Amino acid sequence: MPYQPGAVTAPEIHPERTLWLLSIAHAVNHAQAVILPMVFLAVIDEFGVGVEAVPFVAAAGAIGSGLVQASFAVLTRHVPRRWLMGIGGILFGVGFAAQGLAQNFGAFALTNVASRIGGSPQHPVGNGLLAEQFPPERRGFAISAHISGGNVGTVVVALAGPLLLAAVGWRGVSVIFGLPAALIAIAIVSWVRERGTDRAAARAEGTVRQALRVVLADRVLRRVYLASVLGGGGRGLGVANLFALIYLSKVLGLPDSTTDLMYGGLIVLSVPMPLAAGWLSDRIGRRPVIVGAYLGGAVGFAIFITAGSSLLGLWAGLAVMGLFSFAESPQLQALLADAAPAGIRDTAFAVYFTLAFGVGSLWTALYGAIIQMMGETAGLPIVFWAMAASFVAAAVVMFPVRDVVGRATARELAPEPVEAV
C-alpha cells in the first residue's frame, strides 16, 4: 500500500503472545489465591484471631476488587488495556509482598485487600483484550485457556505451597508470590500491543450510560449476570477451595499430610476442566456446558458434605467438585463475549465482574456470619448446602438461554478505525 500522509500504522498484533502473557499473569494471580487459605491458617495462629475473621477479610478483598471493576467501563474507553493490566499488576504484587511485613491482623488485612484490588483488571480487562484479538469461533477456548493458565499456578502452589510455607513461613511466601506479579505486569506493558478497535467502537457507540442501558436491556446478558451472582455461592477458586480446606482441617481434624493431599487433588482438577469445557462449548454451545457445570458442582458439594469422615466419600466429593465447580465461570464469560458486540463489550464485562466478584462475594461474608453464629462444626455443613443450592439456582436461570454465537453486530465484523497504542 502506498504511503499516505497522516495515516496511522496499525501495530502488529500477536494474539497468542497476548494469551500467553495474560495466562502467566493469571497463573500468578491464582497462585496467590491458592496459597492464601494456607496463609490465613498461619495468620489465625500467629495473631490469635478466630476462624470467622478469615471469611470477612476474604469477602472485603473480593468485594473491593469487584466494585473497582465497575470503573473499567469508563477507563477502557481512554486507557489502553495493557496499561490497566500493568498498573493493577504492580499494586497486586507489591501489596501481596507487603502483607508479609504486617505486625498485626489489621495491617495484614489492609495490605491483603489492597493487593486484591490491584488484581481486579485481570478478568474484565484481560478477557476484553482476548475477545478483541480472537474471533468468535476461538473465543471459548481462548478465554478458557486464560482461566486454565491461571489454574496451572493453582496446581503448582497446591503441590508446592505446604513445602514453601514450611521452609520460609507465611511472610516469606508473601514476598515470593508477590514480586513475580509485579514483574509480569511490566512485561505485559512492554510486549502486548493493541489496535484500539474496541475502544474506538465504544466511543462511537455513545456514552457509558448509553452502553449500560443497552447492556441491561439485553435478556441474555441479564441472565448471565444473575447466574454469576448466584453461582458466586459455590465458585471454585476463593470459595469452594477455601471452605473445603477449613472443613477438612478445622472440623474433621485430619492430619496436615492428608489435607494437603486432598487440597492438591481438588486444585489439580481445576486445570483440565475449563480447557475441556471451552473446547466443548465451541462445538456444542455454551448453554449445555454451563448448565451441566452448575448441576455437576452441586452434586459434588452434596457428596462432599454427606461423606462425614469417610475418606473415600470425601475424595469422591472433592473429585466431582474439582471437575465442575471451576468450569462454569469461563463459559459464562465466553457467552458474554458472544452476546456483547465490541461497542459495549468492556461495559458488559465491567458489569459482569462487578456483580460476580463484588456482589457475588457477599456469599463469603454470609458464610462467615453463619460460621460465627452456628460454630464451625454446625456452620460449615450449612455453608456447603448453600453452595449446592446456589449452583442449582444458577442452572435454572441459565437453562432457557439460547446460544448467541454469530450475534455480533455488523460494526464488529466490519473494519474499524485503528489507533496506534
N, C-alpha and C positions, 0 to 999 in steps of 0.2 A: 504494500500500500504506500503511495507517495506521501511524503511528509506534508502535514497540514499545520500551518502556524496556529498556535493556541490549542492544538489538540492535546489531550491528556493521555499519556501512555498507560495502558492498563497494566497493573502489576501482575507478575506471573504467580498464579495460584497453584498450590500443591495440596490438594485435599488430603492425600494420605499422610503427608508430613503434619498437617494440622491435626489429623486424627491421632497420630502417634503422640504428639506433644500434649494434646488435651488428655489423652488416656494416661500418660505418665503423671501429669498433674493430678488427675483423678485418682491414680494409684496412691500418691502421697496423701491426698485428701482422705481416702478410705483407710490408709494405714493409721492415720491419726484416730479416725473414728473407731477402729477396732482395738487399738491399744488403750483408748480412753477408758472403757469399762474396767480394765485391769488397773489403770492408774487410779481410777475412782476408788477401787477397793483398797489400794495402798494409802490413799489420802484419808479415807474413812478412819483407818487405824492410826495414822500419824497425827491427825488433827482432832481425833476424838469426836467426830460428828456422827449422827445417826444415818442409817441407810436411806431414810426418806429425804435427806438433803440432796442426794445424788440425782433423783429424777427432777427436782426443781432446778438444779443447775443445768442439767441436760435440756430441760424444757426452755429455760431462759436463753440458752445459746441457740437452740433451734428456732424459737420464736423471733429473736432478734435477727438472725440470719434470714428467716423467711420474710419478715417485714421489710428489710433492706432491699430484698429482691424486687419489690414493687417499684423502686426507683429506676430500675433498668429499662422500664418502658419509656422513660424520658432520656436517660443517659445514652442509650444505644442509638438515639437519633443524632447525637452530636459527637460522641466519642467512639473511636474505633474499638471493636470488641477486644482486640488483643491488649489494648491498654487497660481496659477494665479488668481483664484477667490478670494482668501483670501487677497492678496496684493492689488488687484484692489478695493475690497470692503472697505478696510480700508481707502484708498485715497478718495473713493467715499463718505464715511460717514464723515470723518474729513473735507473734502473740503466743503461739504454742510453746516456743522455746522459753519465753519469759515466764510462763507458769511454773517452770522448774525452779525459779528464784523465789517463789512465794513462801512467806514465813507464817501465813495463817490461811484458814479456809476462805476468808473473804477475798484476799488478794488472788488466791488460786482461781476462785470463781470469776473474778473480774477479767483476768487475762485469758481464761478459757473462753468466756463469752466473746471477748474481742476477737480472738482467733476464729471462732465460728462465724462471726460477722464477716471477717476477711475472706472466708471461703465461700461466701454467698454467690459470687459470679460463676462458679464452676458449672452449675447446671443450666440456668437460664441463658447466660451469655455463651457458654460453650456449646450448648445444643443449638442455639440460634445460628452460631457460626457453622456448625456441621450441616444444618438444614439448608443454609445458603450455598454451601460448596458441594453438597451431594444431591443427585437427582432423586425424585420421589421413590423410584424403584430400588434405591440403595439406602434410603434413609433409615428404615427399620434396623438393618444390620449395622449401619454406621453409628447410630445412637446407642444400640445395644453393645457394640464394641467399645464405645466410650464408657459405658457403665461397667462392662466386664473388665476393661482395662483397669478401672478403679478397683474392681474386686480382686485383681491379681495382687495389688498391695494389701488387700484384706487378707488373702491367704498367707502371704509371706509373714505378715505380722501375727496372724493367728498361730502359726507354727513356731516362729522365732521370738515372738513377744515375751513369753514367760522366761526364756533364757536371757533375753536382754534385760528384763526387769531384775532378774536375779543377779546379773553381772554389774549393772550400773545404777539400779534403783529407778524410781519413777522420775526423779529430777533429771538424771542423765538421759533417760528415754525421751523426755520432753524436748531436750536440745537435739538429740539425734534425729527425731522426726520433724522438728520444726525447721531447721536450716535448709534441708532439701526442697521444701515447699517454696521458700523464697528464691532459690536458685532456678528452679524450673519456671517460675514466674518471669524471671529475667529472660530465660531462653524463649518463652512464648513471645514476648515483646520483640525480641531480636529476629526471630526466624519465621513467624507466621505473617502472612500477607493477606490483605482483603481488597476486594474491589469496591466495597461500599454500596453494592446494589440494593441490599435490604434497607440500608439507611436512606438512600435516595427514594426508594419506593415508599418508605414510611412517611417521609416528609411530604411526598406527593399525595399521599392518602388523606392528609389533613392533620389535625391536632391529635394529641394523645387522648383527649377527651372523646373526640370523634371515633378514634380507633377503639377505645374502650367500649363505646356504645355498640359498635359492630361486633366486637368480641362477645359481649354479654348477651347480645340478641341471637347468637348462634346456638341452636339447640344441641348440636353435638358437643361444642365446647363447654356448654353449661353442664352437661352430663359428665364430661371428663373432669371438670373442676369438682363437682360433687363427689365423684368417685375418689379423687385424690385426697379429699378431706377425710372421707370415711375410711379409705384404705390406710391412711396415716396411723390408724389404731393398731395396725399389725405390720407395718412396713419393715422389711428385713433389717437393714442396717440402721442402727440407732434406736430401734425399738425391740424387735424380736431378739436380737443378739444380746442386748443389754439385760433384759429381764430374764432371758434364759440362763445367762451366767449367774445372775444374782440368785435365781431359784435353785440352781444346782449347788452353789457354794454355801449360801446362807440358810436355805430352808432344808434341803436334803443333806447338807453337810458332807458331801462327797469329798474325797481327798483331792488335793490340787492336781495330782497327776491325771486323775480321771476327768476332772472338769476341764483341764487344759486340752485334753484329747478330744472331748466332746465338743468343746467350743471350736477347736480347729476343724473338726469334721463338719460342723454347721457352716463355717465360713468357706471351706473349700468348695462346697456345692454352689456358692454364690457366683463363681466364675463361669462355668459352662452353661448354666441355665439361661441367663439373659441372652447369651450368644445364640443358643438353640432357639429360644423364643423369638428373637429378632429374625433369624433365618426363616423360621416357620411363618411368622406374621407377614413377611414379604411375599409369601406364596399362598397362604390360605386366608389371610386377612387378619386385622388387628383384634377384632371383637372376640372371636372364639379363643384366642390365646389369652387375652385379658381376663375374660370370664373364667376360663379354666384355671388360670393362676390364682385368682381370688378364692375359688372353691377349693382348690388343692391346698392352699395355705391355711384355710380354715380347718380342713381335716388334719393338717399337721399340728396345729395348735391343740386341737382336741385330743389327738393321740398322745402328745407330749404331757399334757396336764393330767390325763387319766391314767398314765403309766405308774403313778406312785413312785416307789423306789426301785421298780424293775428296770434294770439296766437295759435289757432288750427293748422294753417299751419306750424308754427314754431315747435310745438310739433310733428307733423307728420314727418317733415323733420328730427328732432333730433332722433326720434324713428327708422327711416329707416337707418340713418347714424350709430346709435349705433348697429343695427342688423348686418350690413355688413362691415363697414369700419374697424372694429377691427379683422375681421375673416380671411383676406387674407394672412397676413404675416406668421402665424403659419403653414398654409398649404403649402406655398412656401418652408418653411424650412423643413417640413416633406418630400416633394418631393425631395428636395436636398439630404436629408439623404438617401432616397431610391436610388437615382441615383449615389451617390458617394460611392464607396467601402471604407473600413477602411483606406487603404493606402493613400488616397487623401482627406479623409473627412475633416480633420482640415483645409487643404488648401482651399477646396471648401467653407467651412463656413467662413473662413477669407476673401476670395474674396467677398462672398455674403454680409457680414455685412459692409465691407469697401464701397461697392457700395451702399447698401441700406441706410446706415446711414451716409455715408460720402458724396459721390457724390449725392445720392438721397436727402440729406438735403440741397443742393443748391436751391431746390424748396423754402424753407423757406426764404432764402436770397432774391430770386426773388420776393416772395410775399411782403417782407419788402420794396423792391425797388418800387414795384407797388403802395403800400400804400403811400410811401413818395412822389411819383410823382403825383399821382391822388388824394390824400387825402383819409381819412378814409371812407367817405360816398360813393364815387365813386369807390375806390380801392378795398374794401372788396368784393363787388359782383363779380368783375372780378376774384378775388382770388378763390372764390368758384366755378365759372365756370371753371377755370383752374384745380381745383381739380377733377371735374367731367370728364373733358377731359382726364386727366392723367389716371384715372381709366379705362375709355373706351379703351384707347390705350394699357394699360396693359392687358386687357381682350383679345384684338385682338392678342397680342403677344403670350398669353398662349393657345389660342384656338386650335392650331394644335398639341399640346403636347399630347403624349400618356403616360399612367401611366407606371411606371417602377418598381413597387414592385416585388421583386424577381430577379432584375437585378444584385444583389450583386455578386461579383466575388467569385470564389472557395476559394481564400485565406481568404476572410472574413468569410466564413462558416466553414472553416477547423480550427482545433486547432492551436493557435498561441503561440509564446513564451510568457512566463509570467515574468513580472518584479515586484518585491515587491516594492510597493510605499506607 
